[in-house]
Amino acid sequence: MPDSALESFIQSLPKTETHLHIEGALPYELLHAWQPDKYPASPAFHAPDYRFPTFAKFDETLLGHALPWFTSAERYYESARVTFAKHVVQNVRYVETSFHLPVTHFINVPGREIIAAIRAAVPPGLEVRIFAGMLRTDYAGPMQAVIDDLANWDELAGVDLHGHEQVSTEPWTAKIWARLRAAGKVTKCHAGEFDGATRVREAIEQLGVTRVQHGVRAIEDPAVMALARDRGVTFDTCPISNLKLQVFPSLKAHSLRRLMQAGINCTVSTDDPLVFGNSVNDEYAALSADAGFTRAELAQLARNGWTVADVPVEQRQKQLAEIDRLLAATG
């Protein structure tokens, strides 16, 4: 298949993005336009062969670029506006994105105002669901009351537990996650990225989630893979993120195909394009070029996103039928 034909196929797929941190999605060009002397046009960490030596270095780079920008609801709006416009250009039609809940305390802007700002940036033709992300240690101080109130935020789709995975999951989490699910919220958890399959099991059995962010190291334990498959858990994977953070040495070595073959529903997203310099289309193209994914496998990844998308059944069926038509047309 010629490269141009592959690009056309990837572009034509109606895609989803279900693992995206809104602060980590800050379009780098906004930083460069704002302070060009501080933020050069082509940062070293955007180079395709760049690898973050540690999670700490990644975190330092991400926060060092995102925190100076996100100081108001208006800044969230401007970043989200450009981010979502890029989704539309790539034929991404559904997005689940999280904002870092403690930021509301740092910048003294209520979380609902941040959600409203992000919501106001959504263009026609794109469905967006907004999640509150938090660290495993955030149920303390002023954040405790905020987290306790999340069940009452009608505009909030759900919550996500993120941050350095090797930090222990505290006892409060399971209780809060159960209460939020009872209130109709979707609960997610980062697991199986920098820590092993046991953390995926913890997320599924103790926190009760059916949406694991990453999950890729579940491959290390067949019993955990079977658990995820049998519970209908989706792994929202981010292959280029895993590559640049050295979770895997190459995309060819990545566990995504093996997880899919084991019957686990897997999606593909960008995670933090601010520092990885990637796009949704880049993810699909890299899987094809570097991991040998076929058109049928790429189409299945697109289908998988729609199976968990929070959209009416008729809309889901329409998108799935379109994917099937595109695949059939490629012969």
KOLLUMTOR-965186 format. One record per residue (C-alpha): y negated, z, x. Coordinates in Angstrom, 3 decimals. Each point is the difference from the previous one (the first is absolute). Layout:
((Y,Z,X))
...
//
This chain:
((0.000,0.000,0.000))
((-3.333,-1.037,1.634))
((-2.463,2.776,0.683))
((-2.510,-1.453,-2.457))
((2.645,-0.080,-2.719))
((0.978,3.589,0.762))
((-3.629,1.096,-0.132))
((-0.391,-1.765,-3.337))
((3.119,1.689,-1.366))
((-1.154,3.454,1.111))
((-3.478,-0.616,-1.378))
((1.390,-1.184,-3.332))
((2.184,3.062,-0.535))
((-1.622,2.422,-2.457))
((0.084,3.092,2.179))
((-0.559,3.735,-0.232))
((-1.200,2.574,2.509))
((1.378,3.461,-0.713))
((-0.654,1.943,3.221))
((-3.667,-0.146,0.966))
((-2.331,2.767,1.160))
((-3.490,-0.929,-1.157))
((-1.644,1.636,3.029))
((2.500,-1.782,2.242))
((-0.826,-3.267,-1.751))
((-3.687,0.085,0.964))
((-0.749,-3.614,0.974))
((-0.786,0.122,3.693))
((-2.697,-2.661,-0.386))
((-2.056,2.491,-2.010))
((-0.009,2.358,2.974))
((-0.890,-2.825,2.382))
((-2.873,-1.169,-2.212))
((-1.228,3.576,-0.374))
((0.076,1.029,3.667))
((0.977,-2.984,2.186))
((-0.627,1.839,3.262))
((2.429,2.751,-0.952))
((2.579,-2.189,-1.720))
((0.674,-3.248,1.944))
((1.113,-3.069,-1.925))
((3.533,0.074,1.422))
((1.250,3.528,0.682))
((2.909,0.351,2.415))
((2.224,1.643,-2.613))
((-0.069,-3.153,-2.147))
((1.801,-2.019,2.685))
((3.458,-1.074,-1.242))
((1.725,1.585,2.991))
((-1.904,3.300,-0.182))
((2.127,3.096,-0.612))
((-1.303,3.491,-0.754))
((1.570,2.324,2.591))
((0.149,2.973,-2.395))
((-0.711,0.915,-3.605))
((-2.844,2.175,1.309))
((-1.654,-3.032,1.615))
((0.390,-1.980,-3.224))
((-1.501,2.852,-2.010))
((-2.886,0.339,2.444))
((-0.736,-3.726,-0.208))
((0.224,-0.098,-3.782))
((-2.150,3.064,-0.597))
((-2.469,-0.996,2.709))
((-0.707,-3.225,-1.836))
((0.364,1.064,-3.641))
((-1.815,3.352,-0.072))
((-3.405,-1.329,1.132))
((0.080,-2.509,-2.864))
((1.313,1.974,-2.972))
((-2.940,2.307,-0.649))
((-0.742,-0.795,-3.656))
((1.426,-1.485,-3.178))
((-2.097,-3.103,0.674))
((1.763,-0.507,3.325))
((3.366,0.216,-1.760))
((-1.183,-2.626,-2.454))
((-1.169,-2.414,2.695))
((3.192,0.326,2.023))
((2.223,-0.358,-3.066))
((-1.979,-3.021,-1.210))
((0.684,-1.927,3.200))
((3.589,1.263,0.226))
((0.846,-1.076,-3.541))
((-1.685,-3.372,0.463))
((2.423,-0.627,2.863))
((2.890,0.825,-2.282))
((-1.137,-2.566,-2.530))
((-0.290,-2.671,2.698))
((3.627,0.696,1.012))
((1.269,-0.144,-3.588))
((0.723,3.728,-0.026))
((-0.258,0.942,-3.656))
((0.913,3.693,-0.075))
((-0.987,2.807,2.382))
((0.831,3.688,0.279))
((-2.417,1.724,2.359))
((-0.635,3.625,0.902))
((-3.141,1.785,1.125))
((0.161,3.130,2.155))
((-0.710,2.825,-2.437))
((-1.453,2.503,2.555))
((-2.783,-2.504,0.720))
((-1.530,1.117,-3.275))
((-0.622,3.399,1.595))
((-1.142,-1.385,3.361))
((-2.695,-2.271,-1.476))
((-0.721,2.077,-3.123))
((0.812,-2.825,-2.435))
((2.268,0.820,-2.975))
((3.319,-1.825,0.030))
((-0.657,-1.543,-3.385))
((-3.158,-1.615,1.378))
((1.998,-1.529,2.834))
((2.565,-1.300,-2.489))
((-2.795,-1.451,-2.150))
((-1.513,-1.714,3.037))
((3.336,-1.552,0.959))
((0.638,-0.997,-3.607))
((-3.416,-1.679,-0.252))
((0.924,-2.203,2.973))
((3.084,-1.508,-1.654))
((-0.536,-3.737,-0.635))
((1.372,-1.993,-2.953))
((3.613,-1.010,0.462))
((1.002,3.069,2.022))
((1.737,3.084,-1.388))
((-0.664,3.171,2.032))
((1.541,3.461,-0.335))
((-1.654,2.845,1.923))
((1.841,2.940,1.575))
((-1.189,3.224,1.619))
((1.478,0.425,3.459))
((0.266,3.335,1.746))
((1.520,1.663,3.036))
((2.971,2.335,-0.182))
((-2.302,2.917,0.836))
((-2.830,-0.713,-2.462))
((0.881,2.472,-2.760))
((-2.357,2.605,1.385))
((-3.634,1.073,-0.243))
((-2.234,-2.096,-2.275))
((2.609,-2.765,-0.302))
((2.422,2.193,-1.939))
((-2.106,-0.055,-3.161))
((-0.570,-3.746,0.337))
((3.732,-0.708,0.350))
((0.763,2.294,-2.945))
((-2.370,-2.066,-2.143))
((1.381,-3.448,0.870))
((2.233,-0.050,-3.081))
((-3.181,-0.220,-2.094))
((-1.391,-3.054,1.815))
((0.806,-2.793,-2.446))
((-1.354,-2.601,2.423))
((2.492,1.057,2.708))
((3.338,-1.851,0.139))
((1.720,2.517,2.227))
((0.183,1.826,3.310))
((1.313,-0.670,3.491))
((1.001,2.429,2.755))
((-0.903,-1.479,3.374))
((-1.023,0.882,3.545))
((2.112,0.852,3.028))
((3.498,0.123,-1.410))
((1.348,2.526,2.476))
((-2.148,2.679,-1.661))
((2.220,2.040,-2.328))
((-0.234,-0.551,-3.737))
((-1.312,3.244,-1.500))
((1.572,1.667,-3.080))
((-2.989,-0.725,-2.251))
((0.626,-3.720,0.083))
((3.148,-0.203,-2.137))
((-1.585,2.095,-2.762))
((-3.234,-1.999,-0.032))
((1.830,-3.334,0.160))
((2.217,0.982,-2.955))
((-3.001,1.115,-2.030))
((-1.867,-3.220,0.723))
((2.988,-2.131,-1.009))
((0.177,1.951,-3.248))
((-3.645,-0.983,-0.531))
((0.897,-3.666,0.419))
((-1.054,-0.453,3.620))
((1.989,-1.983,2.556))
((0.986,2.102,3.012))
((0.473,-1.495,3.473))
((0.831,1.403,3.418))
((-0.149,-1.367,3.544))
((3.414,0.493,1.576))
((2.414,-1.689,2.366))
((-2.628,-1.402,2.358))
((-0.474,2.353,2.959))
((2.689,2.374,-1.175))
((3.528,-0.904,-0.947))
((2.108,-0.486,-3.095))
((0.018,3.716,-0.814))
((-3.658,-0.236,-1.012))
((0.831,-2.848,-2.380))
((2.678,2.180,-1.554))
((-2.519,2.838,-0.277))
((-2.520,-2.254,-1.746))
((2.594,-1.163,-2.518))
((1.931,3.214,-0.659))
((-2.639,2.699,0.453))
((-3.207,-1.784,-1.002))
((1.651,-2.197,-2.614))
((-1.780,-3.196,0.991))
((1.243,-3.497,-0.718))
((-2.697,-1.567,2.190))
((0.398,0.606,3.732))
((-2.720,-1.331,2.259))
((1.802,-1.612,2.970))
((3.525,1.440,-0.319))
((1.177,-2.367,2.729))
((1.882,2.601,2.050))
((2.313,0.672,-2.925))
((2.074,-2.655,1.773))
((1.152,2.785,2.334))
((2.088,1.636,-2.742))
((2.140,-2.065,-2.408))
((0.157,2.959,-2.388))
((-3.796,0.052,-0.302))
((-0.057,-3.740,-0.590))
((2.578,0.448,-2.768))
((-2.086,2.810,-1.471))
((-3.115,-2.190,-0.060))
((1.913,-2.890,-1.554))
((1.687,2.141,-2.650))
((-3.253,1.776,-0.958))
((-1.878,-3.310,-0.286))
((-2.443,0.948,2.749))
((-2.421,-2.605,1.334))
((-0.968,-0.086,3.674))
((-3.563,-1.319,0.381))
((0.382,-1.308,3.538))
((-2.615,-1.177,2.497))
((1.756,-2.002,2.736))
((-3.003,-0.823,2.207))
((-1.118,3.631,-0.150))
((3.501,1.049,1.083))
((-0.140,-2.493,2.851))
((-3.417,1.043,1.279))
((0.899,3.681,-0.249))
((3.273,-0.676,1.849))
((2.293,1.199,-2.773))
((1.961,-3.164,0.848))
((-0.237,-2.036,3.205))
((-0.196,-3.298,-1.894))
((0.028,-1.375,-3.522))
((3.417,-1.461,0.729))
((1.244,3.562,0.539))
((-1.739,1.293,-3.143))
((2.240,1.547,-2.667))
((-1.592,-1.771,-2.984))
((2.671,-2.681,-0.468))
((2.835,2.522,0.366))
((-1.612,2.316,-2.540))
((-0.340,-2.868,-2.465))
((3.614,-1.022,0.587))
((1.000,3.604,-0.771))
((-1.547,-0.390,-3.459))
((-3.250,1.900,0.580))
((-3.110,-1.392,-1.646))
((-2.477,-0.678,2.826))
((-3.564,-1.272,-0.154))
((-2.344,-1.162,2.765))
((-3.583,1.188,0.596))
((-2.556,0.366,2.799))
((-0.504,3.798,0.175))
((-3.219,0.158,2.092))
((-1.346,-3.503,0.745))
((-3.172,1.500,1.513))
((1.981,0.831,3.137))
((2.967,-2.362,-0.258))
((-2.072,-3.130,-0.672))
((2.546,-1.277,-2.530))
((0.023,-1.458,-3.491))
((2.650,-0.249,-2.707))
((0.555,-3.672,0.803))
((0.335,0.954,3.673))
((2.823,2.379,-0.886))
((1.969,-2.719,-1.777))
((-0.675,-2.540,2.750))
((1.048,2.416,2.752))
((3.244,0.840,-1.788))
((0.769,-3.705,-0.153))
((-1.021,-0.839,3.556))
((1.267,3.088,1.824))
((2.831,1.301,-2.172))
((1.307,-3.259,-1.449))
((-0.630,0.893,-3.645))
((0.834,-2.909,-2.282))
((-2.120,-1.214,-2.881))
((2.464,1.690,-2.362))
((-0.433,3.316,1.825))
((-3.788,-0.309,-0.053))
((0.127,-0.790,-3.706))
((2.194,3.065,-0.548))
((-2.572,2.197,1.733))
((-2.659,-1.360,-2.343))
((2.298,0.640,-2.974))
((0.651,3.553,1.167))
((-3.687,0.828,-0.147))
((-0.225,-1.091,-3.607))
((3.036,2.060,-1.012))
((-1.955,3.194,0.735))
((-3.488,-1.217,-0.907))
((-1.655,1.974,-2.782))
((-0.633,-2.975,-2.266))
((1.110,-1.002,-3.508))
((3.519,-1.438,-0.228))
((-1.338,-3.399,-1.013))
((-2.209,-0.195,3.076))
((2.863,1.024,2.282))
((2.284,-2.614,-1.506))
((-2.670,-2.679,0.401))
((-0.423,0.763,3.706))
((3.751,0.102,0.618))
((0.463,-3.326,-1.773))
((-2.727,-1.534,2.143))
((1.738,1.209,3.168))
((3.273,-1.485,-1.221))
((-1.671,-3.361,-0.692))
((-1.593,-0.075,3.440))
((3.293,0.734,1.697))
((1.849,-2.610,-2.044))
((-2.649,-2.597,0.851))
((0.642,0.465,3.726))
((3.540,-1.267,-0.441))
//
